[in-house]
Amino acid sequence: MRFITESRTDETAYHYRIERDYQVIYYSATPQAAFPVTDALSNAIYDVQRIVATGSRLNALNYTQPMRTDTDKASTTNAGYATLGVLRITSRQSRTQQSYPLIQNVNSRFA
């Protein structure tokens, strides 16, 4: 996985949204061998939808058709094809708010 981009968008006066894109590369010996793996990964992401530890949402996984590679990885692992995918993760972050001292007592007087 490799980090690609990040964008931040205001949602409310108290929160903003962070969208991050990550690149996923899967190597396979044949183009047909990549499809079951990318489908299984896509199904797993759509089933989970949330990373509990960070509260982030897994929004989408888009991937390309397998393409022929001429890298060192291909010669050492017999993986002649690569499939590129982009995983989008969204999280919401609250802005730092100023804190005020709490009211300790409230007294009332009636005349």
N, C-alpha and C positions, 0 to 999 in steps of 0.2 A: 504494500500500500504506500502511496505517495501523496502528500498534500498538494492540491492544485491551487484552489482559490478560497477566499473568504469574503463574504459581504455582510454588512450590518445594516439593519433597517429599523427605524423607529416604529414602534407599535402603539405605545401609550406614553404618557408622561412618566410612567414608573418602570416600563419595560422596553427592551429592544430585542430584536431577533438576530441571531447569528446563523448564517448558512455557510457550511463548509463542504467543499467538494474534494473527494479523494479518488485517486486513480488506482484501479485494481487490474493486475495483469495475470492472466492464466495461460500457461504454456501447455500445449498438447502435441502429440505425435501426428494426429490427423485432425482435419476440421470437424469431422463428425464426433470426435471424442470430447470436444469442448462443450457441445450443447447440453448434455446431461449435467455437467458440473455447473455451468452458468445458470441453468434452470433451477438446480437445487439451491444454489446460493441465493438467487433471486427469491425463490419461495421462502427460504429461511428468513430473509430480511423482511419480507412482507408479513410473515407470521409473527415476528418478534415486535417490530415497530418501535421499540423504545430501548435505550440503553439505561438500565436502572441506576447504575452508579453515577451517571452524570445528568440524568433526566433528559437526555437528547433524544430526538426522534430520527429514525431512519426513514427518510422520505422516498428515495427512489434509487434503483440500480439500473442503469442503462449500459448496454454493452454492444460492441461492434461485432461484425462477422469475423471469423478467424482469418488471419492473414499470414502469409509466408514470412518467416524470419530468417535472417542470416547472421545471427549473433553467436557468441561463444556458448551461450546457454543451449542453443539448438544443437551444437556439435557435441556437447558433453552429456546431455540428457536425452537425446533423440527427440527433442521437442521442436519440431519444425514449424509449428504454428503458434501464434499468440492471439489472444482475445483481450481487447482492452475494455474496461468498464469504468464508469464514473458513479461513485456512491455519494449521494447528497445526504448530509446530516444537518438537522436544524435544532437549535437550542434557544431558549429564551433566558435572558439575563436581566435581573432587576438592577436599577440604578441605585447608587448609594444615596440613602435618604438621611437628612439631618435629623438627629434625635433630640427630643426636648425632655426636660425633667418632668417627672410624673407629678400630678396634683396629689398632695398628701391628705389634705382635709378640705372639706367644704362646709362653711358655717353659714347659717341663715339667721336673720333677725326679722321679726315681724313687729311692726309698730302698732 
